[in-house]
Amino acid sequence: MPRRTAPLQVNKFSKGLVTEANPLEMPPDISIDELNMEIDSDGSRFKRLGFQQETDQVDVPTSVPFVVEDNLATSQFRWENAGGVADKALMIVQVGPYIGIHDLDDETSVSNGLIYSENYDASSYETLFSYAVVDGLLVVVNGLKDVIIYEYDPDLNTVSKTTDNLLIRDLIGVEAGDLTTQDNLQERPASLTDEHIYNLRNQTFYSPRYANDVETEVDPIDAFYTSSGSTVYPSNADDLNYYLYADPNDAGNRLVERFFSDNMVLSSPSVGESSKGHFIIDALERGASRVDKESELRTRYPLLTQSVSTLPEDKTPGGATTVEEFAGRIWYGGFSGTLIGGDSKSPRMSSYLLFSRLVKDKTDISQCYQRADPTSNEDSALVDTDGGFIRIEGAYGLLKLVNLEGNLFAFCRNGVWRISGGDGSNFAATNYSSDKLSEEGCISGGSVVTVGSQIFYWGDRGIFNISRNEFGIWVVRDFSTGVIESFYGDIEEDLKRSCVGLFDSYDQKIRWVYSSPSSSATSSKELVFDTRFKAMLPMETPVDTGGLPIVVGAGEGQPYNLTSFQADVTVNGEVVTVNGEPVTVEVAKRSTGFKQSMYLVLTQYSPTLKYTFGRYDSTSYYDWVDIDYSAYLVSGGLTGGEARYKKQTPYLNTFFKKTEVGFESDLTPIGASSCLLSSQWNWTSGSQSGKWSTPRQAYRIGRLYFPEDSSDTYDSGDTVISTRNKIRGTGHAVSFRFESEGGKDMYIHGWSFDLMAATKE
């Protein structure tokens, strides 16, 4: 039978790793296995640069011991507008409970630019620190009770710290037996408990009042009791403000407001609970704060006779673990759901968000309450700029807050919620709404990355994207299922939880680092998502010895100022000239590396941790100066559109970018490339199947020659290296493996070949 020929050409091998493609319909521009290969802007594939520590780096010491059994938390944050200086940026680094602040303008290196450091309580060893900037101030939370506020002094190049507690109005109250149940709010008890006294004080009975026909102030609780014939006390539905007014018939003073307790006794209580929130208390240590506030009240008003001695502890251990600036205020979340010594009214804070008042100065940052007393008879109004708290119904395990396009997104273990202004308006304390976007929760707060008007995050079963659909509605999409589903599923859960992501706006790539520091570690791992081509690219950086050095995070550093440049061509150390002018060649722009990404590197475990910074910017194509690393691509099994027929392909044509820019004195090319090509017939499950042909060199630069009248050495002058490579064997599908050699570049423009059908099998 006549042979069928199916010519195939792959000009842009740019779809990245796809592990879920149908083996009979394998796209020609994907890989089923790859490592350490990037995508250039034209779709070409190239070997990543070598990873190395920054020039003139130092190992920054901490006093933090490495705990093998625990998961060390690390984070980085770029503090923009530090001290209110528009072009001033500082790098914040967390290593366990340690925090360091580095000047990104340091002339030697970022690691050398340490201007502030501090160690917090060891309990924050596994807590990912969270950061927000407002009015040039840096707000940090780390799972401990205090909110940390850093202030930068540009004149002295120093950083100072203050701390504060989160404060709320007590809109919660204390359980007082049956008196605080919905059915018994109107009950007027015959005796008082500490809990009921506190509730009355927190409602409207908080200050001495003039009683009717009495020219001295009295405790309003006692006044009510006396008016009742000493039989009952006020209920939780009794509102004193309704019975507070002047008596025009009082000859002694017609203007003073008086508490007409007789009228209150004769009237039935309101249907609902009285307004409350007079006391401003600690949001986390509520019980102790209530006792203190009630005691301060009696100190201010000695005429108050009814006192409180003990109340339930009502405490939430720890503090906020995530913070964000949104709508001109600071938001706090990620509190523990554990409750210590609470009662039926105590909040489990894991589902709560606290937000400050509109920040006008540093004092507003921790004040999460309305300015006006909601129990006042003069000014009780809640206004747009007030602070407060929101309970997100059903949420738990809040890991991250993100401000995007007038919305606050809350990433929790059991889903994603959106907080915004009501009716499409801007958020205000008087007008807001919340809705649940998805059941797909987040597994790592560090994995949440904002890219323009989109957000990406890692979940339990995949990687997800939040963006608006064609109708402008925010939706959550799964974009890893059917692409790298099995690859993602093979990542250990502990590594997913440690994932830290960064969007590099220069390269338009999200870089997720997921490494586990350990003396037994052999490499650090990274998953890159190229947003231009929607391609997933796995990366791996080997360690030297003892699990070090190891890359544990990525942050936004100071962009390089390097661009592409002209380099002289040299031979035997001498510059090549033509007509007296030096021969130059343009060095590829990509050799400047990843301009914005700055990676956090651990360099010592014992006796305490040390760190520094690094980048992918070594043109030696070795990691850590002299460690080789693998870089390869494996194509899927290509059938030419018909899997029934056995086929053969005599040759594979490959097209590479010529990377050589000159020669060393021993005639060794500068910037040499290499590509070892091997093939396999029928379908492969990966690069280790054992069925691959012997690798052969596919990158073959043009012949070197020596002019008779000169010792100068030249190559062919081609900018694209095209080679023809023999492919042996037959089968239903053919796969190709392209692999680099240590210390050499590899830049693949594309490849093409003819598939010729032989027989049907």
Stockholm file with secondary structure:
# STOCKHOLM 1.0

chainA/1-761         MPRRTAPLQVNKFSKGLVTEANPLEMPPDISIDELNMEIDSDGSRFKRLGFQQETDQVDVPTSVPFVVEDNLATSQFRWENAGGVADKALMIVQVGPYIGIHDLDDETSVSNGLIYSENYDASSYETLFSYAVVDGLLVVVNGLKDVIIYEYDPDLNTVSKTTDNLLIRDLIGVEAGDLTTQDNLQERPASLTDEHIYNLRNQTFYSPRYANDVETEVDPIDAFYTSSGSTVYPSNADDLNYYLYADPNDAGNRLVERFFSDNMVLSSPSVGESSKGHFIIDALERGASRVDKESELRTRYPLLTQSVSTLPEDKTPGGATTVEEFAGRIWYGGFSGTLIGGDSKSPRMSSYLLFSRLVKDKTDISQCYQRADPTSNEDSALVDTDGGFIRIEGAYGLLKLVNLEGNLFAFCRNGVWRISGGDGSNFAATNYSSDKLSEEGCISGGSVVTVGSQIFYWGDRGIFNISRNEFGIWVVRDFSTGVIESFYGDIEEDLKRSCVGLFDSYDQKIRWVYSSPSSSATSSKELVFDTRFKAMLPMETPVDTGGLPIVVGAGEGQPYNLTSFQADVTVNGEVVTVNGEPVTVEVAKRSTGFKQSMYLVLTQYSPTLKYTFGRYDSTSYYDWVDIDYSAYLVSGGLTGGEARYKKQTPYLNTFFKKTEVGFESDLTPIGASSCLLSSQWNWTSGSQSGKWSTPRQAYRIGRLYFPEDSSDTYDSGDTVISTRNKIRGTGHAVSFRFESEGGKDMYIHGWSFDLMAATKE
#=GR chainA/1-761 SS CCCCEEEEEESCCCSBBCSSCCTTSCCTTCEEEEESEEECTTSCEEECCEEEECTTCCCEECSCCCCTTSCCCEEEEEEETGGGCTTCEEEEEEETTEEEEEETTCSSCSGGGEEEEEECCGGGTTCCCEEEEETTEEEEECSSSSEEEEEEETTTTEEEEEEECCEEECCSCCCCGGGGSGGGTTCCCSSCCHHHHHHHHHHTCCSCEEETTCSSEECHHHHHHHHTTSSCCCCTTCCGGGGEEECTTCSSCSSSEEECHHHHHHSCCCSSCCCCCCSEEESSBHHHHHHHHHHHHHHHCTTCCCCCCCCCCCBCCSCCSEEEEETTEEEEECCCCCCBSCCTTCCCGGGEEEECCCCSSGGGTTBCSCSSCTTCSSCCCCCTTCCEEEECTTCCCEEEEEEETTEEEEEETTEEEEEECGGGSCCBTTBCEEEEEESCCCSCGGGCEEETTEEEEECSSSEEEEEECTTSCEEEEECSTTTTHHHHHTSCHHHHHTCEEEEETTTTEEEEECCCCCTTCCEEEEEEEETTTTEEEEEEEECCBTTBSEEEEEEECCCCCCCCEEEECEETTEECEETTEECEEEECGGGGCCSSEEEEEEEECSSSCEEEEEEEEETTCCBTTTBCCCCEEEECCBCTTCSSEEEECSEEEEEEECCCCEECTTSCEETCBCCEEEEEESCCSSTTSSCCCCCEECCCCCCCBCCTTCCCCBCCCCSEEEEEEECCCCBSCEEEEEECCTTCBCEEEEEEEEEEEEEEC
#=GC SS_cons         CCCCEEEEEESCCCSBBCSSCCTTSCCTTCEEEEESEEECTTSCEEECCEEEECTTCCCEECSCCCCTTSCCCEEEEEEETGGGCTTCEEEEEEETTEEEEEETTCSSCSGGGEEEEEECCGGGTTCCCEEEEETTEEEEECSSSSEEEEEEETTTTEEEEEEECCEEECCSCCCCGGGGSGGGTTCCCSSCCHHHHHHHHHHTCCSCEEETTCSSEECHHHHHHHHTTSSCCCCTTCCGGGGEEECTTCSSCSSSEEECHHHHHHSCCCSSCCCCCCSEEESSBHHHHHHHHHHHHHHHCTTCCCCCCCCCCCBCCSCCSEEEEETTEEEEECCCCCCBSCCTTCCCGGGEEEECCCCSSGGGTTBCSCSSCTTCSSCCCCCTTCCEEEECTTCCCEEEEEEETTEEEEEETTEEEEEECGGGSCCBTTBCEEEEEESCCCSCGGGCEEETTEEEEECSSSEEEEEECTTSCEEEEECSTTTTHHHHHTSCHHHHHTCEEEEETTTTEEEEECCCCCTTCCEEEEEEEETTTTEEEEEEEECCBTTBSEEEEEEECCCCCCCCEEEECEETTEECEETTEECEEEECGGGGCCSSEEEEEEEECSSSCEEEEEEEEETTCCBTTTBCCCCEEEECCBCTTCSSEEEECSEEEEEEECCCCEECTTSCEETCBCCEEEEEESCCSSTTSSCCCCCEECCCCCCCBCCTTCCCCBCCCCSEEEEEEECCCCBSCEEEEEECCTTCBCEEEEEEEEEEEEEEC
//
